[in-house]
Amino acid sequence: MKIGRYLIVFVFLMSMLITFGKRGLVDNYAMKEKLMALKKANNDITLENKELSKKAALLRSDLQYIEMVARNEIGMVRKGDLVYRYSK
């Protein structure tokens, strides 16, 4: 009879360790979630790097792209352009 009780307690403790212990089922699930989030972030950064390298290549070689960036982002104008200013 005592062996049965000890066996039940032993099995219960082992199941608790397997479930909640270090590297247990709960920890394993949390690590999988974290791994998936890191993979997604890595993929997003890779796509952003590809876009930035394309823009860098265009800025090195394409004069029309350089002009478009200078006009839109910096606000430069070409000689002979008519500039309108509105007062508030």
C-alpha positions, -999 to +999 in steps of 0.1 A: +000+000+000+028+024+009+046+017-024+014+027-043+013+060-025+049+067-031+045+058-068+016+081-072+035+110-055+065+102-076+045+102-108+028+135-098+061+152-091+076+140-123+046+152-143+048+186-126+086+188-135+079+178-171+051+204-174+064+234-155+101+228-150+130+243-168+128+232-204+094+218-197+063+219-219+053+255-209+088+268-214+090+250-247+058+266-259+070+301-249+103+295-267+085+285-299+064+317-298+095+338-292+113+320-321+085+327-345+084+363-335+122+366-341+120+349-375+092+373-385+113+403-374+143+389-392+123+385-424+110+421-421+145+434-416+158+414-446+130+429-469+138+464-456+175+458-463+167+448-499+146+479-505+174+501-491+200+485-513+178+491-543+174+528-533+211+531-528+218+516-562+194+541-578+210+570-560+244+560-573+233+557-610+199+571-619+198+609-624+160+610-627+157+593-593+182+616-577+163+646-591+130+632-578+144+627-543+159+662-543+126+678-553+103+658-531+123+652-499+147+682-498+125+707-516+150+718-542+139+735-574+154+736-608+166+768-624+137+783-643+110+766-622+082+788-609+077+786-571+044+795-555+044+805-518+011+807-499+008+828-467-013+815-439 
